[in-house]
Amino acid sequence: MKLSHLLKSITVKSVFGKKKEDAMDKAEVVSIHYKAQDVKQGGIFVAIQGHVTDGHDYIDAALANGASAIITQKPVDRDSIIIEVEDTRKALSAMSAAFYGNPSEDLFLIGITGTNGKTTTAYLIESILLKAGFRVGVIGTINYRYSGKTFNSPVTTPESLDLQRIFAEMLNQGITHVVLEVSSHAIDQHRIANCWLDVGVFTNLTRDHLDYHGDMDSYWSCKKRLFTENLMSGPPKGRTLAVINCDDTRGKELAWELKDESSKVEVFELSDNMIRPSNIKCEPSGIAGRLSTIKGEFDFKASLVGKHNLKNIISATGVGIALNLPLDVIKAGIEDVTRIPGRLEAIPNTAGRFVYVDYAHTPDALENVLSSLRSIAQGRIICVFGCGGDRDKGKRHQMGEIAGRLSDITVITSDNPRTEAPMDIIAQVLDGMRKTSMGEDLGGGEKGYVVEPDRKKAIELAVTISRADDIVLIAGKGHETYQIIGNKTISFDDRKEAETALRNL
């Protein structure tokens, strides 16, 4: 693709460099990069100003690797072609979409946003669509996958360049439908700009990422853009659908706003009027019951543990109904999901313990999971958790209070402490823990907390002090296979540590 043609997708402020006009007409773009070390001969480098590093500091490295042009949002004096824009993140998104042929326009794209439940809802929707006979791809927190292939996913929603490349690969492999988890960071950083949705799904909004967004209103304004920009503003693709959890106050607000502002969007409000659950039974093996919908009713038996997963089942069912899929297909899709990595994932054992690993790392998620486990517990609940460093400090005491109130024994440990001192984080968790009148206990009693900053030892302790019929919840990291301590990332998997501890009983 000619550089001059690619630049038609963005607004250029100014161009610098020798013989710039002639060079731009002749330059052939072979690749686009936002990491200087990845630049190839004939590629262009987009300098992104991040929160930790600034791509503008690596322009010389990109040129040394053969960059034919640099996209920047700061004035830069170099002999090469320098193209200045207002926002390089927006430019990267627009150019990436153009470079790969705007693949989202030819895919049926379902975007899911919300604080909690995105991953489980994505797995359920994927399963329903597969049962309906579609060729499905998924991009999310755990991985991205299509056509029987699975790839690691370092973040919930990839950078725009990577996202458009994945879309193009999926399209080339014959994928028709893509389920996309969308984080607030991805929306704010324009990673999903130029991704045009057919369906937008809202799960809920609770406290998270306030270290980034500042306050809940800003967090909500960001989340809402998935619907006001990616759903409402794209090119015509047929029906445009919004499936919204209206049990959530912000969701109800969003539904009214979409119905008021645009006749283009069909809004499906997830409430008892649309999908009403009944006869719900929660057991250690899963959740069962009946869903009465505007299309009829069906009984289901899902392998997902915990009543909070009923909300995710309803969200996925809502998408199926919005797409006019038969109820037997929706039911089959729900029942076919047997395991979601790190989402109340049971650790098999012969010791009579119920050990679960879950990603719950927000106050709402931890409360939902512990409340769900309390409803099925036959013995004590022992909870292992910590809070991430260099992240929202305001939620730490909240999570301490929740764990203290809903657990019998809490083992407070490290999550990903990053550059913070683990004991400083734990001290803030204890501020909330003590509000529940839970006192320190070395693990032999029926009620209390233990501090063990070493996560491996904390998991071992929780399993060791457990008894038959006790539930051990290891919360916070879920599917993650690493731990970040200081500036180092080490190999660590809660599931493997739990398996080892159970074998040593």
Residue, then its C-alpha position, 0 to 999 in steps of 0.5 A: m500500500k502506498l504511504s500517500h494512500l494510507l495517509k488518507s485514513i488520518t488527518v495530517k497536521s504537517v509533514f517534515g523531511k527531505k523531498k517529502e512529497d515525492a517520497m510519500d507518493k513513491a513510498e510503499v508501506v510493507s508494515i506498521h509498527y508501534k514498537a521500535q524493535d519490531v520495525k522492518q525495512g520499509g515499515i512505518f513507526v507510530a510513536i505512542q506516548g504511553h503512561v510509562t514509556d514514550g515511543h517518541d524516545y525510540i524514533d532513532a531506533a525505528l529509523a535505524n531498523g529501516a522505518s520509511a516514515i514516522i508518525t508522531q504527535k510532537p515536532v521532530d527534526r529528522d531527515s526521514i519522512i515525519i508526519e505529525v498528527e494530533d493523536t498517534r493512538k487514533a492515527l494508529s487505529a485508523m491506519s491499521a484498519a485501512f492497512y488490513g482492509n477494514p476487516s470488522e466491516d465484513l465480520f459480525l462483531i459482538g462487543i462485551t463491556g462491563t466491570n465483571g462477567k465479560t469473560t464468562t459471557a464471552y465463553l457462553i456466547e461463543s458456545i451458543l453461536l457454535k451450536a447455531g452453526f457459525r464459525v466463531g472467533v473470540i478475543g478476550t482476557i484469557n486468550y484469542r482463539y479461532s478455527g481450533k487455534t489458541f493464542n496468548s492474550p497479554v491484555t483483555t483487548p489488544e492494541s489496535l494494530d494487533l486487533q485489526r491483524i487478528f480480525a483480518e486473520m480470522l476473516n481469511q480463515g472463514i470466521t463469520h462471527v467474533v466475540l470481543e471483550v472490551s476493556s475501558h483502557a481499550i476504549d480510552q486508548h482508541r484500540i477499538a476505534n474503527c471496529w464496527l459492532d453489530v451487537g453491544v453487550f453491557t454486563n455491569l459497572t462496579r468499582d475498578h480502574l479508578d487509578y486510571h479513570g479517577d472516578m466512577d463517572s469518568y469510568w462510566s463515560c468511557k465504558k458508554r462509548l462502546f455503544t455511542e461510538n462503536l455501535m451507533s456510529g459505524p457504517p450500515k451493517g444490518r441490524t444494530l443491537a444493544v443487550i443491556n443488563c438493566d438490573d444495573t443502574r448505569g445499564k438502565e440509564l444507558a438503555w434509555e439513552l440509546k432508545d432516546e437518541s437513536s432509532k438505529v439501535e434495537v435495545f434489548e433490556l435484560s430484566d424479568n420482562m425479557i428473561r425471568p429465572s425461576n427454580i434456580k438451584c446452586e450446587p458445587s457442581g453447577i447451577a440449574g433452573r428455568l429461564s422464561t423468555i419473550k420467545g418461550e421457556f427452557d430448563f437448563k443445567a450449567s456447569l458454571v458454579g455460583k449464583h452470580n453466573l446466572k447473570n452471565i447466562i442471562s446476558a448470553t441468552g439475551v444475545g441469542i434471543a436478539l439474534n433470533l436463535p432457537l431456544d434449544v440452540i441457546k440451551a445447548g450452548i449454555e450447557d456445553v460450557t464446562r470449564i472457564p479457566g480461572r473463573l471459579e475453576a474447580i481443582p480436582n482432588t480426592a481429599g474431600r475439599f472444594v478448592y476453587v481459583d477465581y479471577a475476582h479482583t474487584p470488590d463486587a466480584l469478590e462479594n459475588v463469588l463469596s456470596s455464591l460459595r456461602s450459599i452452597a458451603q457445607g463447611r467453612i470458607i477459607c479465602v486467599f486473596g490480595c490486592g494488586g500494587d500500583r493500582d486503585k488503592g481505594k478498593r483495598h479496604q473494601m475487599g478486606e471488609i468483604a472477605g472478613r464478612l463472608s469468609d470464615i478464615t481469610v489468608i491475606t497475601s500478595d497479588n501482583p505487588r508490582t513496585e509497592a511493598p507487599m506489607d503496605i498493601i496488606a496493611q490497607v486490606l487489614d483496615g477493612m478486615r478489622k471493621t468486621s471484628m475479625g481477629e488474627d488467627l493462626g489458622g486453627g480456629e473457626k473465624g479469623y485472618v492470617v497474613e502470609p505475603d508469600r502467595k505460594k505459602a498462603i495457598e499451601l496454608a489455606v489448603t493445609i488448614s482446610r477440612a473435609d467439606d470446606i471450601v477454599l477460594i483462591a481469588g484475584k489472579g484466576h487464569e494468570t500464569y505469572q506474578i509481578i513483583g517489583n519490575k520482574t515477572i515470574s512464573f506463577d499459577d494459582r491452580k498448579e500451587a493448589e494442586t501441589a498443596l492438595r497432593n501434599l495433604 
